[in-house]
Amino acid sequence: MDAAPTAAGVVAPSTLCVGIDLDDLRCYRGIHALPPGPDTPLVFDAAVPRFLDLCDRVRVRATLFAIAEDLKWPAAGAAMRAAATAGHEVASHSLAHRYDLSLLPPGAIEADVASARTALSDAAGREVVGFRGPGYNLSGDLLRVLARTGHRYDSSVLASPPYWMARAAIIASIRLRGRRSASIVGRGRDFFRGRAPFRWGPGDGGLPEFPITACGPIRIPLIGTTLCRPGLAARLVRGAAGRPFVNVEFHAIDFLGIAEDGIEPALAVEPALKVPLADRLASFESALRALASGRANSTLADLVRR
Ligand SMILES: [Zn+2]
């Protein structure tokens, strides 16, 4: 089995980490400049149970990156507590999933991430130590604030230039149609970084960083949007062979269906929703089983607590 230095400087066996960002449907309405829709805890009522069921079947423990303001729903708090009790990790995906969080003044960033961490720790019954930025967006201010507000790692880097370019194109095309996306282009250099865990420099807070894995010469990310297609998923699994650290990212929407969950058809613009839910779940399970084979599994928090 391969061994690799983690960002924390610990030698670990080849490791699979699995995470899910619990973005509410309002995030996607914001990205695509769609009108507001129903405000319901669908993510916690439907997506989280399907995700945790998948984790049980594949026998992996995962990291759930939650938006703290969603704790307004009792179902969200109950899901966080249940996930933590089952051995999963609850981490922070910020207070309100502002795509421009990284661009705010340091005081406003601190108010957001510090209160999110406290609320999510209370809900989970465990101290939250991890963070993933809305839209993968980082800045020096954000990283420094994370380090001084008790976070012990970041996992926002998506080392996939094609993803960054595709996102910029979508934002531009929405603008050309006279609307404005809530998403932002972000700091491009983060999407061109290396794929192994690393530690930010002292001027950027010094936290360990666990990038989301991308494979192949054009760096296609191992995310729900790609892993829901069996042919592409198989190629990505092969591309990850021999990687000492694999960090897979899902989103809650990957576990929802237009028909099954009564989602407005306008959101079918999201790529994962174009694949039938049952086919997606089968493809995810097949990919995770293959990625877990021969690898240890841990939450991201485990990597910094070793
Ligand atoms: Zn998100």
Residues whose N, C-alpha, C, O or C-beta is under 5 A from the ligand:
A	BS01	ZN	D21 D23 P134 G135
